[in-house]
Amino acid sequence: MTASRDSFFIGNEWVRPASGRRFTLINASTEEVIGTVPEACEADVDAAVAAAQQAFAASGWSDATPQDRAVVMERFMAALAARGDDIAKAVSAQNGMPIALSQMLEGQFGAGVVQYYAELAKAMGQRDVRPSQMGKETLVEGTPIGVVAAIVPWNFPVTLALNKIAPAMAAGCTLVIKPSPGTILDSYILAEAALEAGVPAGVLNWVAADRDVGAYLVSHPGVNKVAFTGSTGAGRSIGRTCGELLRPVTLELGGKSAAILLEDADIGAFLQGVPIACMLNNGQACYNATRVLAPKSRYGEVVDALAGFAASLTIGDALDPATHVGPMASSAHRDKVESYIEIGKSEARLVAGGGRPKDTNRGWFVEPTVFADVDNSARIAQEEIFGPVLSVIPYDGEEDALRIANDSQFGLGGSVWSADSAHATDVARKVQSGTVGVNGYMPSLGAPFGGIKGSGLGREFGPEAVGAYQNTKSIYVMG
């Protein structure tokens, strides 16, 4: 699979870049070159923002009824769904996501996100009339916020882009989308789908750029809102810029979530949930519960079960349907994960993995790794590793478990496991996190998703996400 591109998608046209700079894309499983694509400079960003501004001001998109926008979004959804296999293959080749997972979450779920917000748009527009204490009535209206800069990471490049695109489209906004340098080919497939669907020119624009040009986009005077998913460090920088500019921003950042196994937890059921709740996408998911909290009375049982589970996983080429664990997304990221494993060897007891697969001599692979006897103050328990590395931490009683779970700079995901789901739900309410699962974990499209503390600001998913792309206006009717 090789693919190269020579243009950016700006104003529904394939526009030649302003410079000759290019990104080289590498297959994470084979280390072979997949292709090259242009790298944007400031002039390319200026062109994309200008196209989005023009579309917002004069295309009729922002003034259209939500129902009319829903018609366009449904065509976009159908065009995405028809390209599901191509999207999944492009993502898996670039970032190492196992193809079975990318077919589901990138190839299918992304189109479902657009469908969900198209359905919400159909129901939008009803008058919100409220009593007035000083006049006749008050009308409360939401108006589209304007041009959105959407900055997308490499781990779920399609779904995390559409998490921003779909509610922004429903609200009547236009967007400039900046994909990560490591996963760009998929964005061209999305652009082709938008073109086929008849999305008005300038509503969606894609320019791939590095961090410095991304910072230029964030601070661009033509941008009205920033939506970012990525590391906490980058999010803090973006937050500072938007704070200075008084520019609305949504930040979906890192995590170090805890899976709390209560005394009566079914270990077998927990192991079935680990691939989604704790090790999703080779450990490269922000909400993964990579801290496993086990009661001291069952600690050895939990450690042995997780060690055996990790050793049983099939490591291989991301495009092989039999693969459970693919490679890290880049050589540099593998180096980071391996550096944390070395730190863990000095902080805790290694019980599974800890190296590279012995039968693989190419690709950025790391064995699924489990550490036992981990203290929650250890670096491997406090810092986001973003790889297939679990820390098993003992606790003594539920209050201790909650203390440990909440002793983190992050608060994005987590889970509670018990034979008594009602009791587990009560425990989940005390976990300091934006989302928590009970006997499993999977974000729900109809409910808000996001974090607290170092895990970010604002929410995606659910009806609440549309409001993040609107300005709220109160009209006081006095007589």
C-alpha positions as CSV (number, residue, x, y, z in Angstrom):
1,M,0.0,0.0,0.0
2,T,1.6,3.2,-1.2
3,A,-0.1,6.6,-1.6
4,S,1.2,10.1,-2.1
5,R,-0.7,13.4,-2.3
6,D,0.4,16.8,-3.7
7,S,-2.4,19.1,-2.5
8,F,-4.4,20.4,0.4
9,F,-8.2,20.3,0.5
10,I,-9.3,24.0,0.8
11,G,-12.6,25.5,-0.4
12,N,-13.6,22.2,-2.0
13,E,-10.5,22.3,-4.3
14,W,-7.2,20.5,-4.3
15,V,-4.8,23.4,-3.7
16,R,-1.1,23.2,-4.3
17,P,1.0,24.0,-1.2
18,A,2.8,27.3,-0.8
19,S,6.1,25.5,0.0
20,G,7.9,22.3,-1.0
21,R,8.0,20.8,2.5
22,R,6.6,17.3,2.8
23,F,5.8,14.7,5.4
24,T,6.9,11.1,4.9
25,L,4.4,8.5,6.2
26,I,5.7,5.1,7.5
27,N,4.0,1.8,7.9
28,A,4.2,1.2,11.7
29,S,4.2,-2.6,11.3
30,T,6.9,-2.8,8.5
31,E,8.8,0.5,8.7
32,E,8.3,0.9,5.0
33,V,7.4,4.2,3.4
34,I,3.7,4.4,2.6
35,G,3.9,7.8,0.8
36,T,4.5,11.5,1.2
37,V,2.1,14.5,1.5
38,P,2.6,18.2,1.6
39,E,3.4,20.0,4.9
40,A,1.6,23.3,5.4
41,C,3.3,26.6,6.1
42,E,1.6,29.7,7.5
43,A,0.4,30.8,4.0
44,D,-1.5,27.5,3.6
45,V,-3.2,28.0,7.0
46,D,-4.1,31.6,5.9
47,A,-5.7,30.2,2.7
48,A,-7.7,27.5,4.7
49,V,-8.9,30.0,7.3
50,A,-9.9,32.5,4.6
51,A,-12.0,29.7,2.8
52,A,-13.7,28.9,6.1
53,Q,-14.4,32.5,6.8
54,Q,-15.9,33.0,3.4
55,A,-18.0,29.9,3.7
56,F,-19.3,31.1,7.1
57,A,-20.1,34.6,5.9
58,A,-21.5,34.0,2.4
59,S,-22.2,30.3,1.6
60,G,-25.5,30.2,3.3
61,W,-24.3,27.4,5.6
62,S,-24.4,29.3,8.9
63,D,-27.8,30.7,8.0
64,A,-29.3,27.5,6.8
65,T,-31.8,25.7,9.0
66,P,-30.4,22.8,11.0
67,Q,-32.7,20.5,9.1
68,D,-31.1,21.6,5.8
69,R,-27.6,21.0,7.3
70,A,-28.8,17.6,8.4
71,V,-29.5,16.6,4.8
72,V,-25.9,17.4,3.8
73,M,-24.6,15.7,6.9
74,E,-26.5,12.5,6.0
75,R,-25.0,12.5,2.5
76,F,-21.6,13.0,4.2
77,M,-22.3,10.1,6.5
78,A,-23.2,7.8,3.6
79,A,-20.0,8.7,1.7
80,L,-17.9,8.0,4.8
81,A,-19.6,4.6,5.3
82,A,-18.9,3.6,1.7
83,R,-15.2,4.3,2.4
84,G,-15.1,2.5,5.7
85,D,-12.7,-0.3,4.6
86,D,-10.3,2.2,2.9
87,I,-10.3,4.4,6.0
88,A,-9.6,1.5,8.3
89,K,-6.7,0.2,6.2
90,A,-5.2,3.7,6.0
91,V,-5.4,4.2,9.7
92,S,-4.0,0.8,10.7
93,A,-1.1,1.1,8.3
94,Q,-0.1,4.5,9.6
95,N,-0.5,4.1,13.4
96,G,-0.6,0.4,14.0
97,M,-4.2,0.1,15.2
98,P,-5.3,-3.6,14.8
99,I,-7.4,-3.7,11.7
100,A,-10.4,-5.4,13.5
101,L,-10.5,-2.4,15.8
102,S,-10.0,0.2,13.1
103,Q,-12.8,-1.3,11.0
104,M,-15.1,-0.8,13.9
105,L,-14.0,2.5,15.4
106,E,-12.5,4.3,12.5
107,G,-14.3,2.8,9.5
108,Q,-17.8,2.5,11.0
109,F,-18.2,4.5,14.3
110,G,-17.0,7.7,12.7
111,A,-19.8,7.6,10.2
112,G,-22.2,6.9,13.1
113,V,-21.0,10.1,14.8
114,V,-22.1,12.1,11.8
115,Q,-25.4,10.3,11.6
116,Y,-26.0,11.0,15.3
117,Y,-25.5,14.7,15.0
118,A,-27.5,14.9,11.7
119,E,-30.4,13.4,13.7
120,L,-29.9,16.0,16.5
121,A,-29.8,18.8,13.9
122,K,-33.2,17.7,12.6
123,A,-34.7,18.4,16.0
124,M,-32.9,21.7,16.5
125,G,-34.4,25.2,16.1
126,Q,-37.4,25.1,18.4
127,R,-38.0,28.4,20.1
128,D,-36.7,28.6,23.7
129,V,-39.0,31.1,25.3
130,R,-38.5,31.9,29.0
131,P,-40.4,34.0,31.5
132,S,-39.1,37.6,32.0
133,Q,-39.1,39.3,35.4
134,M,-38.9,42.8,33.8
135,G,-40.7,42.5,30.5
136,K,-42.8,40.3,28.3
137,E,-40.5,37.3,27.6
138,T,-36.9,36.3,26.9
139,L,-35.8,34.4,23.8
140,V,-32.7,32.3,24.2
141,E,-31.0,31.4,21.0
142,G,-27.8,29.5,20.0
143,T,-25.9,30.9,17.0
144,P,-22.9,29.3,15.3
145,I,-19.7,30.4,16.8
146,G,-17.8,30.8,13.5
147,V,-14.6,29.3,12.2
148,V,-13.3,26.3,14.2
149,A,-9.7,25.1,14.3
150,A,-9.9,21.4,14.9
151,I,-6.5,19.8,15.9
152,V,-6.5,16.0,15.8
153,P,-4.1,13.4,17.2
154,W,-2.8,10.3,15.6
155,N,-4.3,7.5,17.8
156,F,-7.9,7.7,16.5
157,P,-7.5,10.2,13.7
158,V,-10.8,9.7,12.0
159,T,-13.2,9.4,14.9
160,L,-11.6,12.2,16.9
161,A,-11.8,14.4,13.8
162,L,-15.4,13.6,13.3
163,N,-16.1,14.2,17.0
164,K,-15.4,17.8,16.3
165,I,-16.6,18.1,12.7
166,A,-20.1,16.6,13.2
167,P,-21.4,18.8,16.1
168,A,-19.7,21.9,14.6
169,M,-21.5,21.2,11.3
170,A,-24.8,20.7,13.1
171,A,-24.3,24.1,14.8
172,G,-23.6,25.8,11.5
173,C,-19.8,26.3,11.9
174,T,-17.0,25.9,9.3
175,L,-13.7,24.2,10.1
176,V,-10.0,24.1,9.4
177,I,-8.8,20.6,10.4
178,K,-5.2,19.9,11.2
179,P,-4.3,16.2,11.3
180,S,-1.3,14.8,13.1
181,P,1.9,14.5,11.0
182,G,1.8,10.7,11.6
183,T,-1.7,10.0,10.3
184,I,-2.6,12.1,7.3
185,L,-3.7,9.8,4.5
186,D,-7.1,9.1,6.1
187,S,-7.9,12.9,6.0
188,Y,-7.8,12.8,2.2
189,I,-10.4,10.0,2.2
190,L,-12.6,12.2,4.5
191,A,-12.1,15.2,2.2
192,E,-13.1,13.1,-0.9
193,A,-16.3,12.0,1.0
194,A,-17.2,15.6,1.8
195,L,-16.7,16.6,-1.9
196,E,-18.9,13.7,-3.1
197,A,-21.6,14.6,-0.5
198,G,-21.8,18.2,-1.7
199,V,-20.7,19.8,1.6
200,P,-20.5,23.5,0.6
201,A,-17.1,24.9,-0.4
202,G,-15.1,26.0,2.6
203,V,-17.2,24.3,5.3
204,L,-14.4,21.7,5.7
205,N,-10.8,22.3,5.0
206,W,-7.8,20.1,5.7
207,V,-4.1,21.2,6.1
208,A,-1.5,18.9,7.6
209,A,1.2,20.8,9.6
210,D,3.7,20.5,12.4
211,R,3.4,21.8,15.9
212,D,4.7,25.3,15.1
213,V,2.3,25.9,12.3
214,G,-0.5,24.3,14.4
215,A,0.2,27.0,17.0
216,Y,-0.1,29.6,14.3
217,L,-3.6,28.1,13.5
218,V,-4.6,28.2,17.1
219,S,-3.7,31.9,17.4
220,H,-5.0,32.9,14.0
221,P,-7.2,36.0,14.1
222,G,-9.7,34.4,11.7
223,V,-10.4,31.5,14.1
224,N,-13.3,31.8,16.6
225,K,-12.9,28.5,18.5
226,V,-10.3,25.8,19.0
227,A,-11.1,22.1,19.5
228,F,-8.1,20.0,20.5
229,T,-7.4,16.4,21.4
230,G,-3.9,15.5,22.5
231,S,-1.4,15.5,25.3
232,T,-1.9,17.5,28.5
233,G,1.3,19.5,27.8
234,A,0.2,20.6,24.4
235,G,-3.3,21.3,25.8
236,R,-1.9,23.6,28.5
237,S,-0.1,25.6,25.8
238,I,-3.2,25.9,23.7
239,G,-5.2,26.8,26.7
240,R,-2.8,29.6,27.6
241,T,-3.1,31.0,24.1
242,C,-6.9,30.8,24.0
243,G,-7.1,32.3,27.5
244,E,-5.1,35.3,26.4
245,L,-7.3,35.7,23.3
246,L,-10.5,35.0,25.2
247,R,-11.1,32.4,22.6
248,P,-13.4,29.4,23.4
249,V,-11.6,26.1,23.6
250,T,-12.4,22.5,24.1
251,L,-9.4,20.4,25.4
252,E,-9.6,16.6,25.5
253,L,-6.3,15.6,27.0
254,G,-4.4,12.8,28.7
255,G,-5.3,10.2,31.3
256,K,-4.1,7.7,33.8
257,S,-7.3,6.1,34.7
258,A,-7.9,3.4,37.4
259,A,-9.8,0.1,37.1
260,I,-11.0,-0.7,40.6
261,L,-11.7,-4.4,41.2
262,L,-13.9,-4.8,44.2
263,E,-13.7,-7.8,46.5
264,D,-16.4,-9.7,44.7
265,A,-15.3,-8.9,41.2
266,D,-15.4,-11.6,38.6
267,I,-11.8,-11.8,37.3
268,G,-12.8,-13.6,34.2
269,A,-15.3,-10.9,33.2
270,F,-12.7,-8.3,34.0
271,L,-10.1,-10.0,31.6
272,Q,-12.7,-10.0,28.9
273,G,-13.1,-6.3,29.4
274,V,-9.3,-5.5,29.5
275,P,-8.8,-5.1,25.7
276,I,-11.3,-2.2,25.6
277,A,-11.1,-0.8,29.1
278,C,-7.4,-1.0,29.8
279,M,-5.4,-1.8,26.6
280,L,-7.4,-0.3,23.7
281,N,-5.4,0.4,20.5
282,N,-2.2,-1.1,21.8
283,G,-2.5,1.0,24.9
284,Q,-2.7,4.2,22.8
285,A,-6.0,5.5,24.1
286,C,-6.3,8.4,26.5
287,Y,-8.9,6.9,28.7
288,N,-7.3,3.5,29.2
289,A,-7.4,2.3,32.8
290,T,-3.7,1.4,33.0
291,R,-3.8,1.4,36.8
292,V,-5.5,-1.8,38.0
293,L,-6.4,-1.5,41.7
294,A,-6.8,-5.0,43.3
295,P,-7.8,-5.8,46.9
296,K,-5.0,-7.3,49.0
297,S,-7.0,-10.4,49.7
298,R,-7.0,-11.2,45.9
299,Y,-3.9,-9.4,44.8
300,G,-1.9,-12.5,43.7
301,E,-4.9,-13.9,41.8
302,V,-5.3,-10.6,39.9
303,V,-1.6,-10.3,39.1
304,D,-1.3,-13.9,37.9
305,A,-4.5,-13.5,35.7
306,L,-3.3,-10.3,34.1
307,A,0.2,-11.7,33.5
308,G,-1.3,-14.8,31.8
309,F,-3.6,-12.6,29.8
310,A,-0.9,-10.3,28.5
311,A,1.2,-13.3,27.5
312,S,-1.7,-14.8,25.5
313,L,-2.2,-11.8,23.2
314,T,-1.2,-12.1,19.6
315,I,1.3,-9.5,18.5
316,G,1.6,-8.8,14.8
317,D,1.0,-6.7,11.7
318,A,-1.8,-4.3,12.2
319,L,-3.4,-5.3,9.0
320,D,-3.7,-8.9,10.0
321,P,-7.2,-9.7,11.4
322,A,-5.7,-12.1,13.9
323,T,-3.6,-9.4,15.6
324,H,-4.6,-8.3,19.1
325,V,-1.7,-5.9,19.7
326,G,0.0,-4.0,16.9
327,P,3.0,-1.7,16.9
328,M,3.4,1.7,18.5
329,A,2.6,4.5,16.1
330,S,6.2,5.7,15.6
331,S,9.8,4.9,16.4
332,A,10.0,7.9,18.8
333,H,6.8,6.8,20.6
334,R,8.2,3.2,21.0
335,D,11.3,4.7,22.5
336,K,9.2,6.7,25.0
337,V,7.2,3.6,26.0
338,E,10.4,1.5,26.4
339,S,11.9,4.3,28.6
340,Y,9.0,4.0,31.0
341,I,9.3,0.2,31.1
342,E,12.9,0.6,32.1
343,I,11.8,3.1,34.9
344,G,9.2,0.5,35.9
345,K,11.8,-2.2,36.3
346,S,13.4,-0.1,39.0
347,E,10.1,0.8,40.7
348,A,8.1,-2.4,40.7
349,R,8.2,-6.2,39.8
350,L,7.9,-7.1,36.1
351,V,5.5,-10.1,35.7
352,A,4.8,-10.0,31.9
353,G,6.4,-8.6,28.8
354,G,8.9,-5.8,29.2
355,G,10.6,-6.1,25.8
356,R,10.2,-6.4,22.1
357,P,8.7,-9.6,20.5
358,K,11.6,-11.9,19.9
359,D,10.2,-13.2,16.5
360,T,9.8,-9.7,15.0
361,N,12.7,-7.8,13.5
362,R,10.8,-4.9,12.0
363,G,8.0,-2.6,13.1
364,W,7.7,-0.6,16.3
365,F,6.4,-3.3,18.6
366,V,6.4,-3.5,22.4
367,E,5.2,-6.6,24.3
368,P,2.1,-6.1,26.5
369,T,3.7,-5.5,29.9
370,V,2.4,-5.9,33.4
371,F,4.1,-4.6,36.6
372,A,3.1,-5.8,40.1
373,D,3.9,-4.4,43.6
374,V,3.4,-0.9,42.2
375,D,3.1,2.0,44.6
376,N,0.7,4.7,43.4
377,S,3.5,7.3,43.8
378,A,5.7,5.5,41.2
379,R,6.2,7.3,37.9
380,I,4.7,4.4,36.0
381,A,1.5,4.9,38.1
382,Q,1.4,8.7,37.9
383,E,2.6,9.5,34.3
384,E,0.8,8.7,31.1
385,I,2.8,6.1,29.2
386,F,0.4,5.6,26.3
387,G,1.4,2.1,25.6
388,P,0.4,-1.5,26.5
389,V,1.7,-1.2,30.1
390,L,-0.4,-2.0,33.2
391,S,0.5,-1.2,36.8
392,V,-1.3,-3.4,39.4
393,I,-1.7,-1.6,42.7
394,P,-2.9,-3.2,46.0
395,Y,-5.4,-1.6,48.2
396,D,-6.9,-2.2,51.7
397,G,-10.6,-1.5,51.7
398,E,-12.8,0.6,49.4
399,E,-11.9,3.9,50.9
400,D,-8.3,3.2,50.2
401,A,-9.1,2.2,46.7
402,L,-10.9,5.5,46.1
403,R,-8.0,7.4,47.7
404,I,-5.6,5.7,45.3
405,A,-7.9,6.1,42.2
406,N,-8.3,9.8,42.9
407,D,-4.6,10.4,43.7
408,S,-3.8,11.5,40.1
409,Q,-3.3,14.7,38.1
410,F,-5.7,13.2,35.6
411,G,-9.4,12.5,35.6
412,L,-10.7,11.2,32.2
413,G,-11.8,7.5,32.4
414,G,-11.9,4.6,34.8
415,S,-14.0,1.6,35.8
416,V,-15.4,-0.3,38.8
417,W,-15.9,-4.0,38.7
418,S,-18.2,-6.0,41.0
419,A,-20.8,-8.7,41.1
420,D,-23.1,-6.0,42.5
421,S,-23.5,-3.4,39.8
422,A,-25.6,-1.1,42.0
423,H,-22.8,-1.0,44.6
424,A,-20.2,-0.5,41.9
425,T,-22.2,2.4,40.6
426,D,-22.2,4.0,44.1
427,V,-18.4,3.6,44.1
428,A,-18.1,5.0,40.6
429,R,-19.9,8.2,41.8
430,K,-17.0,8.8,44.1
431,V,-14.3,8.5,41.5
432,Q,-13.0,11.9,40.4
433,S,-13.3,11.5,36.7
434,G,-15.3,12.8,33.8
435,T,-16.4,9.3,32.8
436,V,-16.5,6.0,34.7
437,G,-17.6,2.5,33.5
438,V,-19.3,-0.1,35.6
439,N,-18.2,-3.7,34.8
440,G,-16.8,-2.4,31.5
441,Y,-16.0,0.8,29.7
442,M,-17.1,2.2,26.4
443,P,-18.0,5.9,25.8
444,S,-21.6,6.4,24.8
445,L,-22.2,8.6,21.8
446,G,-25.3,10.1,23.4
447,A,-23.6,11.2,26.6
448,P,-20.9,13.9,27.2
449,F,-17.3,12.6,27.2
450,G,-14.4,14.5,28.6
451,G,-12.1,15.0,31.6
452,I,-11.4,17.0,34.7
453,K,-8.1,18.1,36.3
454,G,-5.2,17.6,33.8
455,S,-7.5,15.7,31.5
456,G,-9.0,18.7,29.9
457,L,-11.9,21.2,29.6
458,G,-15.3,20.8,27.9
459,R,-17.1,17.8,26.6
460,E,-17.5,16.0,23.3
461,F,-20.4,13.6,22.4
462,G,-24.0,14.0,23.4
463,P,-26.2,17.0,22.7
464,E,-24.0,19.1,24.9
465,A,-21.3,19.1,22.3
466,V,-23.3,21.1,19.9
467,G,-23.5,23.9,22.4
468,A,-19.7,24.1,22.5
469,Y,-19.9,25.4,18.9
470,Q,-22.6,28.0,19.6
471,N,-22.8,31.5,21.1
472,T,-25.8,31.8,23.4
473,K,-27.8,35.0,23.0
474,S,-30.7,36.2,25.2
475,I,-33.2,38.6,23.5
476,Y,-35.2,40.5,26.1
477,V,-38.7,41.3,24.7
478,M,-40.0,44.2,26.9
479,G,-43.3,44.8,25.2
